[in-house]
Amino acid sequence: MKLLKRFFDFYLDASIHVALSVFSLLHITSYFLNISAPSNHLSFFVFFGTICCYNFIKYGVEAKKYILVANRYHKNIQFASFIALGLALYHLYFLSWDIWRCLMLLLVLTALYAVPVLPKAKNLRNLGGIKIFIVAMVWAGLTVALPVLEAKTSFSVDVWIELLQRFILVVVLMIPFEVRDLKYDAPELRTLPQRFGITFTNFIGATLTLVFFFVTFLKVGVTTLEAIAKGLIFLTFGILMLETKKNQKPYFASFWVESIPIIWWGVIWMLGNWF
């Protein structure tokens, strides 16, 4: 049992679970925009790229810290990250120049999130309150803009609405993490719970959930599948906001919340066989 728990903790700590969530959202896009499914090269690039980027941000925003690792457990995560980086670069080679250009913008945003660039803030992550929005922008770009570029589809109104919804979805998914980390975050981070309190932060999340669902019907090509799928996530997020508290059960945020996109993809795939 202890061995199983160690494997499970490594699966979470090495960002494999969050990479599966991003991978799931990437494929969900093809259902909602009626475009071809992402290629294997794009899918695996996003999966492995998420692992190495997340681990770098979590464990080694300072290069020296990331290379000189003393702890055996973190060495294993470092080893997994370097393998993921190599695989991501291999798949990146086969992607188009349009995707490369978009990735450059997302990479700059990710670097600004982690690397010190401002005199009064260590990085954009430490610049009061915008951490959650940077993460949401990167996820939206990876999971909506990239498959659209690969499919050579124009950025229509439907695509921009999907980008907005993906941004909102990630912001709402981040709220339980912000609440969980309230006791650990430095005051200068000025996260949503620090600025507005837990109750009002959950209210913000609930309001964003309403926006997320109802803008669906502004799309030109909304389908029955999309309306049902987004209605389900609307209900899920409503429950999530009710359950988000300062003292959370183990794995509530790190596993269950991050499982929502994975489960959602599975449900959409099953519904897709009916509609």
C-alpha positions in Angstrom: 0.0 0.0 0.0 2.9 2.4 0.8 4.5 1.6 -2.5 1.2 2.4 -4.3 0.9 5.7 -2.4 4.5 6.6 -3.3 3.8 6.0 -7.0 0.5 8.0 -6.8 2.3 10.9 -5.0 5.0 10.9 -7.7 2.4 10.9 -10.4 0.9 14.1 -8.9 4.2 15.8 -7.8 5.9 15.1 -11.2 2.9 17.0 -12.9 1.8 14.0 -14.9 -1.8 14.4 -13.7 -1.9 18.1 -14.7 -0.4 17.2 -18.1 -3.2 14.7 -18.6 -5.7 17.5 -17.8 -4.1 19.8 -20.4 -4.0 16.9 -22.9 -7.7 16.4 -22.3 -8.6 20.0 -22.9 -6.6 20.0 -26.1 -8.7 17.2 -27.5 -12.0 18.6 -26.2 -11.4 21.6 -28.5 -11.9 19.5 -31.6 -15.4 18.5 -30.5 -16.6 22.0 -29.8 -15.1 23.7 -32.8 -15.7 20.8 -35.2 -12.1 20.6 -36.4 -9.8 17.6 -36.9 -8.4 16.0 -33.7 -4.9 17.2 -32.7 -2.2 15.2 -34.3 0.0 12.8 -32.2 2.9 15.3 -32.5 0.9 18.2 -31.1 -0.8 16.0 -28.5 2.5 14.6 -27.2 4.3 17.9 -27.4 1.6 19.5 -25.2 1.6 16.5 -22.7 5.4 16.3 -22.3 5.9 20.0 -22.5 3.5 20.6 -19.7 5.4 18.1 -17.5 8.8 19.8 -17.9 7.4 23.4 -17.7 5.3 22.8 -14.6 8.1 21.0 -12.9 10.6 23.8 -13.7 8.2 26.4 -12.3 7.4 24.3 -9.2 10.9 23.1 -8.3 13.5 25.2 -10.1 12.7 28.7 -11.1 16.4 29.2 -10.2 18.6 27.2 -12.6 21.2 26.4 -10.0 18.4 25.0 -7.7 17.0 22.9 -10.6 20.3 21.3 -11.7 21.9 20.8 -8.2 19.3 18.6 -6.5 20.2 16.8 -3.3 16.9 15.2 -2.4 16.5 11.7 -4.0 12.8 12.1 -4.6 13.3 15.5 -6.4 16.1 13.9 -8.4 13.6 11.4 -9.7 11.2 14.2 -10.7 14.2 16.0 -12.3 15.0 12.9 -14.3 11.4 12.5 -15.4 11.4 16.2 -16.4 14.5 15.9 -18.6 13.0 12.9 -20.4 9.8 14.8 -20.9 11.8 17.8 -22.3 13.6 15.6 -24.8 10.3 14.0 -25.9 8.6 17.4 -26.2 11.5 18.8 -28.3 11.3 15.7 -30.6 7.5 16.2 -31.3 8.0 20.0 -31.6 10.3 19.4 -34.6 7.3 18.1 -36.6 4.9 21.1 -35.9 4.2 23.9 -38.3 5.8 27.4 -38.2 2.4 28.9 -37.2 2.4 26.7 -34.1 6.0 27.6 -33.4 5.2 31.3 -33.5 2.2 30.9 -31.2 4.4 28.8 -28.8 7.0 31.5 -28.8 4.4 33.9 -27.3 3.2 31.4 -24.8 6.8 30.6 -23.9 7.6 34.3 -23.2 4.5 34.5 -21.0 5.6 31.3 -19.1 9.1 32.7 -18.7 7.7 36.0 -17.4 5.7 34.0 -14.9 8.8 32.3 -13.5 11.9 34.4 -14.3 12.6 37.7 -12.4 12.0 40.6 -14.7 10.7 43.5 -12.6 12.6 45.4 -9.9 9.8 45.2 -7.2 8.5 41.8 -8.0 10.6 38.6 -8.4 8.5 37.6 -11.4 5.0 38.1 -12.7 3.9 35.3 -10.4 4.7 37.6 -7.5 3.1 40.7 -9.1 -0.1 41.1 -7.0 -3.0 38.9 -8.2 -2.2 38.1 -11.8 -0.7 34.6 -11.3 -4.0 32.9 -11.9 -4.7 34.8 -15.1 -1.3 34.1 -16.6 -1.8 30.4 -16.1 -5.3 30.6 -17.6 -3.9 32.5 -20.7 -1.3 29.9 -21.3 -3.7 27.0 -20.9 -6.2 28.7 -23.3 -3.5 29.2 -25.8 -2.2 25.7 -25.7 -5.5 23.9 -25.7 -7.5 26.2 -28.1 -5.2 28.3 -30.3 -2.7 25.5 -31.1 -5.3 22.9 -32.5 -7.0 25.7 -34.4 -3.7 26.7 -36.0 -2.9 23.0 -36.8 -6.3 22.6 -38.4 -5.6 25.8 -40.5 -9.0 27.2 -39.3 -9.6 30.9 -39.1 -10.0 32.6 -35.8 -13.8 33.0 -36.1 -16.2 34.3 -33.4 -16.7 30.7 -32.2 -13.0 30.3 -31.7 -12.7 33.5 -29.7 -15.6 32.5 -27.5 -14.0 29.1 -27.0 -10.7 30.9 -26.0 -12.7 33.0 -23.5 -14.5 30.0 -22.1 -11.2 28.0 -21.7 -9.7 31.0 -19.9 -12.6 31.2 -17.5 -12.6 27.4 -17.0 -8.9 27.4 -15.9 -9.5 30.5 -13.6 -12.3 28.6 -11.9 -10.2 25.4 -11.6 -7.4 27.4 -10.0 -9.6 28.9 -7.2 -9.4 25.7 -5.0 -5.6 25.9 -5.2 -5.6 29.6 -4.3 -7.8 28.9 -1.3 -5.7 25.8 -0.3 -2.5 27.8 -0.4 -3.9 30.8 1.5 -2.0 29.8 4.7 1.3 29.4 2.8 1.3 32.3 0.2 3.2 35.4 1.0 1.0 38.5 1.5 2.6 40.3 -1.5 1.2 37.7 -3.9 -2.3 39.3 -3.3 -4.1 36.2 -4.6 -7.9 36.4 -4.9 -8.6 34.8 -1.5 -6.1 37.2 0.1 -7.7 40.2 -1.5 -11.4 39.3 -1.2 -11.6 36.4 1.3 -12.7 32.9 0.6 -16.5 33.5 0.5 -16.3 36.3 -2.1 -13.7 34.4 -4.1 -16.1 31.5 -4.3 -18.8 33.9 -5.4 -16.4 35.2 -8.1 -15.9 31.6 -9.2 -19.7 31.0 -9.3 -20.3 34.2 -11.3 -17.6 33.2 -13.8 -19.2 29.8 -14.1 -22.5 31.4 -15.1 -20.6 33.5 -17.7 -18.8 30.4 -18.9 -22.1 28.5 -19.6 -24.2 31.3 -21.1 -21.7 32.6 -23.6 -21.9 29.2 -25.2 -25.1 30.3 -26.8 -23.4 33.3 -28.5 -21.6 30.8 -30.7 -22.8 30.5 -34.3 -22.2 26.7 -34.5 -23.2 25.5 -31.0 -24.3 21.9 -31.0 -26.4 19.8 -28.7 -23.3 17.9 -27.6 -21.6 21.2 -26.6 -24.6 22.6 -24.8 -25.0 19.4 -22.7 -21.2 19.0 -22.1 -20.9 22.6 -20.9 -24.1 22.3 -18.9 -22.5 19.4 -17.1 -19.3 21.3 -16.3 -21.5 24.3 -15.2 -23.1 22.0 -12.6 -19.7 20.5 -11.6 -18.2 24.0 -11.1 -21.2 25.0 -9.0 -20.6 22.0 -6.7 -16.8 22.7 -6.7 -17.4 26.3 -5.4 -19.6 25.0 -2.6 -16.9 22.4 -1.6 -13.9 24.8 -1.8 -12.7 25.6 1.7 -9.5 26.7 3.4 -9.0 23.3 5.1 -9.3 20.8 2.3 -9.1 17.0 2.3 -5.9 15.5 1.0 -5.8 15.4 -2.8 -9.0 17.5 -3.2 -7.2 20.1 -5.3 -4.2 18.2 -6.6 -6.1 15.2 -7.8 -9.9 15.6 -7.8 -10.0 19.2 -9.1 -7.4 18.5 -11.8 -9.3 15.4 -12.8 -12.3 17.4 -13.9 -10.9 18.0 -17.5 -10.0 14.4 -17.8 -13.4 13.1 -16.7 -15.1 15.8 -18.9 -13.2 14.6 -21.9 -14.3 11.0 -21.2 -18.0 12.1 -20.9 -17.8 14.2 -24.1 -16.3 11.2 -25.9 -19.2 9.0 -24.8 -21.8 11.6 -25.6 -20.1 12.1 -29.0 -21.2 8.6 -29.9 -24.9 9.6 -29.4 -25.1 13.0 -30.9 
